[in-house]
Amino acid sequence: MPRVKHINALSNEKMNFSTLGIRSELKDFELAYWLNHNYDLKLIARPDVADVQIAGSIWEYNVYDGTDHKGEPLCLVMNISSGTRQEASETPSLFDSTVPEKHLLPSIKHWDYVLMAENDEFAVDLESALKRNPRITTASYFEAHTQLTQTETHLLYEIRNI
């Protein structure tokens, strides 16, 4: 599984991608199917989850890659972890009956999914289309570098380019 590393090597890299925050009752595969069916985005789940190490635990996030109608790359990332693995030194408790969750991007906990697009016009158009789906609670276009911390922007950039 590809491991995402928190590095500052991207500090000079221009992070110019548009993002669309999505809140929905749909599961990740249902949202990807709906977007593929209605907008021909060609979103395909990565064979391995993205691993992000935070505070001694490895959190897993589902990621989908695709393209928009112009062939520009897209990346759909779950903002809530799909699972976790603990370091070997930690033993799981028998009393932990639920799977813990961790937000990938704590500064935008209100979004369930983040869709990264190269084309900002497409992202804005998709925002209005998503709002018409009754199973999408809300969707909002935002620029990653203005809404997210630098570390979160770098993390998204790295996940997108794995």
N, C-alpha and C positions, 0 to 999 in steps of 0.2 A: 504494500500500500504506500502511495506517495506520502511522505512526511513533509509538512509545511514547517519551515524554519522561520523564526522571528529574527530577521537580520536587517541591518540598517544599510545594506549595500545598495538599496534602491533609492536612497535619499536624493540622488541627482537624476533619477529617472522621471520623465514626465508621465504623470498618471492621468491621461486624458481619456476617460471612458465615462459614459453616462450610465446611471443606475436607476432602476425602477424598484421601489419597495412594494411588496405585495403582502397583504394580509388575507388569508383565506382558510376556509375549513377543509379545502381539498388537500389530499396527501400529495407529496411531491410528484409521484408518478402520474397521478390524476391531472395535476396542473400541467405537467409536461405533455401529456397526451392531448389535453384540451388545446394548448397552445399549438401543438403540431397539427391537430385536426383543423383548427379554425384559421391559423395564420401561417401554416407551412414552415414552421421554424426549424424543423429537423432536429429537435432536442433529443439527445441520446444520453442515457446515464453512463457515467464513467464506470468501468468494470470494478474499480476499487474506490472506496470512500476516501475523502481527503482527511488525513490525520493531522490534528493540531494539538501540540502538547502545551497544556496550561496547568500550572501548579501541581506537577507530579502525576497528572492523569493525561491520558491520550483520548481526546474527544474526536468523534467521527462525524463527518458532515457529507451528505449526499450532494453530488455535483452533476449537472447536465450540461453538455456542450452542444451547440447547434449553430445555425446561420439564419440571418434574416433574409428577406426577399431579394436583397442586393448581393448576397453572398458574404456579408460582413459577419465576423464571428460573434456569437452570443454565449453567455455562460450563466446558468441558473444555479444558485447556491442556496441550500437550506440555511436559515439563520439559527435554527434550533438543532442541537446535536441529535443524531440518529442512534447514537450509542457511545459507549466509553470503554476503555480498557485501563486498568490501573497498573501502576508500576509493579514489578515483581515483589517488592518489599511490602506492599500493602495487601492485606488479605480482606476479601469481601466479607461483609457482615451478613449473617443469616437473617437479620431483621430488615435488611434493605430489600423490600419487596418490589419497589418501583425502579424503573430505569431513570437515573438522574439525567437532567437536561442542562445544557450550557449554551448560552448565546454566543455565536461566533463573533458578532459585532455588538458589544454591550451598549454602545451609544444609540443604537436603533433597535432596541428590544421589541418595539411595537410592530416590526415587520417579521413575517414568517419566512419570506423568501426575498432574495435580492437577485435581480436579473441585470447583468452587465452587458451593455451594448456599445459598439463603436459609433453607431449612428444616432445622434441625439434626436433627430427628427422622428426616426422610427420609434424610439423610446417614448416620446411624447404622444405619438399616434396610438401606440399600444396601450398607454396609460388610459386613454379615454375608452378604448375597446374593452379593457379589463373591467372597468367600472360598470359596464353594462351586463356583466355576468352576475347573476344573483348569488352565486357561491363565492364570489370574490367580495370580501367585506370592503376593502379599499385598496387603491393602488396610487402611488405617487412617484413622479419623476423627481430625481435630485442628482446633483453633481457630487460624486463621491468625495472629492477633495474639500468640499465645503461643509458637508454634514458629518463626515467621519474623522476620527483622529488620524494622524499620519500613520501610526502603526496599523490601524484597521484598513486604511487605504492600501498600504503595502501588502497586507495579508490577502486582501481580495485580488490584487494584481498578481501576486504569486500563485494563488489558487487558479486564477484564470489561465495562467501561462504554464502550468505544470504539464 
